[in-house]
Each structure stands twice: as C-alpha cells, then as structure tokens.
Amino acid sequence: MKSRWLANRTFVAKDDLGRVVIGTTKEAFFSLDRLAEFLKTSPLNLKVALNLDGGPVACRSVRLNGYRQKFYARWESQADGNTVSLLRWPISEANWAMPMVLTVERK
C-alpha cells in the first residue's frame, strides 16, 4: 500500500551534468513515493537523489553572496481512509530548529 503520509520534503540530488541540486518543499505536499516520481519526471535531469527528511523538522536556510532565504515547515498530515490527522510544529515562531547542516565545497 502506498504511503499517505504527506510532509515537507528536503532532498539533495545530482543532475546529468554533475551539478548538486538541493531542494525543500514549502508545504506538506509529497509522500515519499510521490516525491520520487516527481523528481524522476522533472525537467531537472536528476541522476540520483537522496531524501534527507520530512515534516516539521524539515527546514531550509540559505545564505550565499548576499542572497538569503529561510522557511521552516509548519505541519504534516497522515490520511487514513476519510480521516486526515495533522501534526503541527508546536513552536510556530521557531527560527532555530535546524536538524542538520549541509555544506558544498569545491574539490
């Protein structure tokens, strides 16, 4: 049976030119199998992808050469038949909940 657990998804991937692609969805939209299908059929030409995490702990903060972007997940959902359960991040103003740090450096 396919998962009905919908959450933010964060992934790191490599495209056909060897470029590293890092992505995070803003909302709880993808189950893992739907994310995999989306990445396979996207125009990004990804050759390999790794899911890092999902749900309220999945978050993103980017700082590079004056560019800044920050958003954090707020909820995830589990559908079971006609019942949908929501898990909401308990601290909606949190800006410190970074579960990991990923860096990219030149070879």
Sine and cosine of phi, psi and omega as CSV:
sin_phi,cos_phi,sin_psi,cos_psi,sin_omega,cos_omega
0.00,0.00,0.69,-0.72,0.00,-1.00
-0.95,0.30,0.52,-0.85,0.00,-1.00
-0.93,0.37,0.60,-0.80,0.11,-0.99
-0.91,-0.42,0.35,0.94,0.01,-1.00
-1.00,0.03,0.95,-0.32,-0.05,-1.00
-0.98,-0.20,0.75,-0.66,-0.07,-1.00
-0.43,-0.90,0.26,-0.96,0.24,-0.97
-0.84,0.54,0.51,-0.86,0.07,-1.00
-0.76,-0.65,0.67,-0.74,0.07,-1.00
-0.85,-0.52,0.74,-0.68,-0.05,-1.00
-0.61,-0.79,0.37,-0.93,0.16,-0.99
-0.82,-0.57,0.66,-0.75,-0.08,-1.00
-0.59,-0.81,0.15,-0.99,0.06,-1.00
-0.74,-0.67,0.74,-0.67,-0.03,-1.00
-1.00,-0.04,-0.04,-1.00,-0.08,-1.00
-0.93,0.36,-0.22,0.97,0.07,-1.00
-0.99,-0.15,0.05,1.00,0.02,-1.00
1.00,0.06,0.12,0.99,0.02,-1.00
-0.98,0.20,0.58,-0.82,0.04,-1.00
-1.00,0.04,0.75,-0.66,0.02,-1.00
-0.88,-0.48,0.80,-0.60,0.05,-1.00
-0.89,-0.46,0.77,-0.64,-0.04,-1.00
-0.68,-0.73,0.50,-0.87,0.09,-1.00
-0.61,-0.79,0.76,-0.65,0.08,-1.00
-0.99,0.12,0.55,-0.83,-0.03,-1.00
-0.98,0.20,-0.48,0.88,-0.09,-1.00
-0.84,-0.55,0.21,-0.98,0.02,-1.00
-0.99,0.16,0.99,0.14,-0.13,-0.99
-0.92,-0.38,-0.56,0.83,-0.17,-0.99
-0.96,-0.27,0.69,-0.72,0.34,-0.94
-0.99,0.14,0.23,-0.97,-0.02,-1.00
-0.88,0.47,-0.66,0.75,-0.01,-1.00
-0.93,0.38,-0.58,0.82,0.05,-1.00
-0.94,0.33,-0.59,0.81,0.08,-1.00
-0.89,0.46,-0.71,0.71,0.00,-1.00
-0.86,0.51,-0.71,0.70,0.00,-1.00
-0.91,0.42,-0.67,0.75,0.03,-1.00
-0.87,0.49,-0.73,0.69,-0.02,-1.00
-0.91,0.41,-0.61,0.79,0.02,-1.00
-0.90,0.43,-0.59,0.80,-0.08,-1.00
-0.99,-0.15,0.00,1.00,-0.01,-1.00
-0.95,0.31,0.34,-0.94,0.04,-1.00
-0.98,0.20,0.21,0.98,-0.01,-1.00
-0.98,0.22,-0.20,0.98,-0.02,-1.00
0.82,0.57,0.72,0.69,-0.02,-1.00
-0.97,0.26,0.64,-0.77,0.04,-1.00
-0.98,-0.22,-0.48,0.88,0.03,-1.00
-0.47,-0.88,0.59,-0.81,0.01,-1.00
-0.59,-0.81,0.54,-0.84,0.01,-1.00
-0.78,-0.62,0.85,-0.53,0.09,-1.00
-0.96,0.29,0.77,-0.63,-0.01,-1.00
-1.00,-0.09,-0.67,0.74,-0.03,-1.00
-0.12,-0.99,0.09,-1.00,0.05,-1.00
-0.48,-0.88,0.27,-0.96,0.06,-1.00
1.00,0.10,-0.26,-0.97,-0.10,-1.00
-0.85,0.52,-0.37,0.93,0.05,-1.00
-0.99,0.11,-0.21,0.98,0.04,-1.00
-0.98,0.22,0.83,-0.56,-0.06,-1.00
-0.51,-0.86,0.13,-0.99,-0.09,-1.00
-0.52,-0.85,0.68,-0.74,0.12,-0.99
-0.56,-0.83,0.86,-0.51,-0.04,-1.00
-0.85,-0.52,0.75,-0.66,0.10,-1.00
-0.68,-0.73,0.87,-0.50,-0.03,-1.00
-0.41,-0.91,0.88,-0.47,0.09,-1.00
0.75,0.66,0.73,0.68,0.02,-1.00
1.00,0.05,-0.21,0.98,0.05,-1.00
-1.00,0.08,0.72,-0.69,0.02,-1.00
-0.71,-0.70,0.71,-0.71,0.08,-1.00
-0.61,-0.79,0.70,-0.72,0.01,-1.00
-0.53,-0.85,0.78,-0.63,0.21,-0.98
-0.44,-0.90,0.47,-0.88,-0.05,-1.00
-0.76,-0.64,0.57,-0.82,0.01,-1.00
-0.89,0.45,0.51,-0.86,0.01,-1.00
-0.91,-0.41,-0.47,0.88,-0.07,-1.00
-0.31,-0.95,0.21,-0.98,0.16,-0.99
-0.58,-0.81,0.28,-0.96,-0.07,-1.00
-0.68,-0.73,0.45,-0.89,0.07,-1.00
-0.79,-0.61,0.85,-0.52,0.04,-1.00
-0.98,-0.21,0.76,-0.65,0.05,-1.00
-0.72,-0.70,0.99,-0.14,-0.11,-0.99
0.91,0.41,-0.82,-0.57,0.03,-1.00
-1.00,-0.05,0.06,1.00,-0.03,-1.00
-0.98,-0.20,0.78,-0.62,0.05,-1.00
-0.88,-0.47,0.83,-0.56,0.04,-1.00
-0.96,-0.27,0.69,-0.72,0.02,-1.00
-0.94,-0.34,0.68,-0.73,0.13,-0.99
-0.92,-0.39,0.90,-0.44,-0.04,-1.00
-0.95,-0.30,0.66,-0.75,0.07,-1.00
-0.86,0.50,0.81,-0.59,-0.13,-0.99
-0.95,0.32,-0.30,0.95,-0.04,-1.00
-0.85,-0.52,1.00,0.07,-0.15,-0.99
-0.90,0.44,-0.39,0.92,0.00,-1.00
-1.00,-0.04,0.03,1.00,-0.08,-1.00
-0.86,0.51,0.73,-0.69,0.09,-1.00
-0.77,-0.64,0.37,0.93,-0.07,-1.00
-0.82,-0.57,0.02,1.00,-0.15,-0.99
-1.00,0.06,0.91,0.41,0.02,-1.00
-0.99,-0.16,0.95,-0.32,-0.07,-1.00
-0.97,0.24,-0.28,0.96,0.00,-1.00
-0.42,-0.91,0.28,-0.96,0.09,-1.00
-0.82,-0.57,0.76,-0.65,0.02,-1.00
-0.86,-0.51,0.82,-0.57,0.02,-1.00
-0.89,-0.46,0.48,-0.88,0.06,-1.00
-0.85,-0.53,0.81,-0.58,-0.04,-1.00
-0.78,-0.62,0.43,-0.90,0.06,-1.00
-0.93,0.38,0.49,-0.87,0.03,-1.00
-0.95,0.31,0.00,0.00,0.00,0.00
